[in-house]
Amino acid sequence: MWSSKYLSKYTRLCSVFVLFVLFFSLFPSPVYALNRIGIRQGANGGEFYDTVTNNKFIFRGNNYYFDQWFYSRTDVQNVFTQFKQYGYNSVRIFINHEVVGNPSGGLSSQNMDNTVDLLKKAKANNLYVFPVLYKLPSTGGYIPPDSSLTANIEGANLHYMSQPYIDAKKRFMQDFINELHKRNAPTEIIVGYEFENELTFQLDQKPLSLSSGTIQTASDVYDMSSQKELAMSANLVNWSNQVSDAIKQVEPTALTTI
């Protein structure tokens, strides 16, 4: 059982974190608004808006998991034309981690060409895009080798609590954006880079499955007998800040999300 004193401190930490996230979601600097879509405080709270017309902007769209193994430009065009007919103004696309990497290193040129084609077709149909880059590429040299920095951390926890995995995610995001730039992709229609889909800590995997001992994580050392919640909260903030900052190093105006 946790003491009331510790729970009070943890509650305050969570409250501060929630306010931190809400602040940067609702009040970003205008320089971070991609293309015409910005974020502001409206009469009923935070809202997206068209920076040219100054009108409130409401996203309406769908998820689209396109087949990156057998990419069909015709299929994508047909789907996006249908989206436009439905009155959609946005689409959330999933970048397949099993296909995006190049076994020889880095990202697949063919996959990046297909992604740029998809972005161009989205622009032609007046669709804003949220690309979802979940997980690390299965190939391309992004999966870090085992080391002392990954010891006693397992499963999904590695991605958020181990610095080598955080560094790999930062490199992946930067490589992806740089490849878009090389191909003159219409990145102005990208609303924000979604660098995780469903964020999950695994309580049945180390270090969270341990009931004792101190574990070195990316943000600090934590006692697994009493600081599991603190370890998750602190590493979540550390991970999201590092990855978001890395994205802005190559695209300063980018919005980021998970």
N, C-alpha and C positions, 0 to 999 in steps of 0.2 A: 504493500500500500504506500502511496506517496503522501508525504506530509502536506498539510494545508498550506504551509509556507511555500513549499516547492511548487504545488499546484497553482498558487497565486502568481508566482514568478513566471511559470510556464504560460498561464492564461494571458498575462501582460505581454509576453513575448509573441504569442500568436496574434494578439490584438494589434500589436505594432506591425507585425508582418502583413496582416490583412490590410491595414491602413496604408502601408508602404506600397503594396500592389495596387490598391485602388487609386492612390495618389498618382502614380506614374501611368496608370491606365486612363485616368480621366483628365489629367493636367500635364500632358507632355509638352515640351517646347514645340512651337509651330514648325521648327526646322525639321522635326522628325515625321512630318506628315508626307506620305508618299503621294505623288501626283495631286489629284484634286481632292482626295479624301483626307480630312483631318479629324481631330477629336477635340471637343470642347465641353464646357459645362453649360448645359441648357436649362430651361425652366424646370424640367422634371428630372434633372440629374445629368450624368455624362451621356454624350451622344456623338455619333459620327455626323459630319456635315461636308457638303461640297464647298471647297474653298473658293470656287469661282462664283457660284450663284449664292453662296451663303445659306443655302437651304439644308435643313436636316436630311441626313441620308440614312435610309434603313435598308440593310442588306436582306435580300431575298434570293435564295438559291438552293443548291443541293451539293452533297458530296459526290465526287466522281473518282472512282478508282479505275483509271484506264489501264489497258493491257500493255505493259511496257515490254513484255516478252515478244509480242507480235503486234507492234504498233500499226494501227490503221488510220491514216489521215482522213479517209472518207468517213469512218465510224465517228471519229472525234468531231468532224465538221457537222455530221448529222445530229449528234447529241447536242452540241452547242447551239445549233440552229433551233432545235426543239426547246432548249432552255430559254432562248430568246423569245420564242413564241409563247412560252408559259409566263413570260413577264419577269423572269429571273434577271438579276443584275450582278450576280456573283456565283462563284463555284469554288469549292474546296477540293483540291486535288491531292492525291496521295502519291508520294514518290517511293516506289518499291525498293526497299533496302537490299533485296536479293538481286536486283538488276542494275542498280545505279552505279555500282563499282566496276572497275576494270581489273581483271585478274592480274594484269601486268603492272598495276599500280595506278592510284588515282581514280578518276571517274570515267565512266564509259562515254566515249565521244558519240556513239550512236544514240545512247539514251539521252544525252544532253541535247543532241539535235532534235530528237523527238519532243523533248520537253519544251524547247523553244518554239517548235512548230505548234504545239498545243497552246502556248501563250499567245502566239500570233492569231490563232483561230479564236481564242477567247476575246482578244481585243477587237477583232472584226465583228464579233457578236455582242459588243458592249458589255462584256463580263469582267468584273474584277476578280482577282484570283488570290486564294489563300493556299500556298503550297505547304504540304505537311511532310516534313522530313523526320520521320520517326525512326528510332533505332540508328545504329551505325551500319554502313554498307557491309555486306557479308564478305565482299572482296575489295581489293584495292589497297590493302595494307592499313586499314583504319582500326582493326581490332588490336588493341595493345597486347603484348606478351605478358605472361605472368611475371610479377616482380614483388618486391617487398611492399610496394604501394598498392598492390591489389590483394595482398594476403589477408585472409579472414574477412573478405568481402565477396559476396556471391550474387548470382542472378541479376535481376534488374537493379539491385542496390549498387552494383558496380558503376552504372552509368551516372549516378548522382552523388556517390560518396567516394569515388576513387579519382584522383587527379589525372592519371593517364587516360582514363576514359573521357573525362571532361575535356582534356586537351585534344583528344581524337574527335570529339563532337565539334569543337571549335574549328578544327582544320576542315572537317567535312562541310560545315556550313560556309566557311570562307571559300573553299574550293568550288562549291556549287554556285555561289553567287558570282565568283570570278569567271566561271565557265559561261554563265549567262551573259556577262558583260562582253566576253570575247566574241560571242555570237550576235551581239547587238539585239539581245532579246528586249521586248517591250516591258521592262521591269516597272515602268510607271503604273501598270495595272495590278501589280502585286500590292495588296493592302498590307500584308504583314507576313513575315516568315514564321511559320509554326514549327518550332524545333522539337516538339514532342506531341504525340496524340493523347494517349491516356497515361498520365504519369502515375506510376505505382511503385511503392516500396513493398518488398516482400518480407513479411514478418517471419516466414519459415526459412529464410536464408540468412547467412552470416552477413553482417555482425548482429542483426536484429534477432536472430534465433538464439543468440547466446544469453545466458543469465548472469554472467559474471565476467570480469576482466575488462581492461581498458583497450580500446581499439583506435588506431590512427586512421582518420578519415581525411578527406580533402580539406575540410574546414577546420578541424581540430581533433584532439583526443577526447574520447568519451567513455564513461564507465557504463557498461552494459547492464549493470545491476540497478541503475537509477536514472540514466540519461538517454534512453532510447528516443523518447519524443523530442528531446532537445537536439539530439544528433540528426534526426530527420529534418526538423525545422531549419536548423542552421545550414545543413548541407543543401537543402532545397534553395535557400536564398543564395548561397554561394554559387551553386551550379547555374541557376537562371541568370544571375548577374554576369558571370563569366562568359556564358554562351551569347547572351544578348550583346555584351560589349564587343565580342569578337565579330559579330555580324555588322555592327556599326563601324568597325574599323575599315571594312571594305565597302560598305554602303551606309554612309552617315545618316541618311534620311530614312532608313528602314524602321518600320514598326516591327515589334516582335511579339510572339504570343505562344502559349502552350495550351 
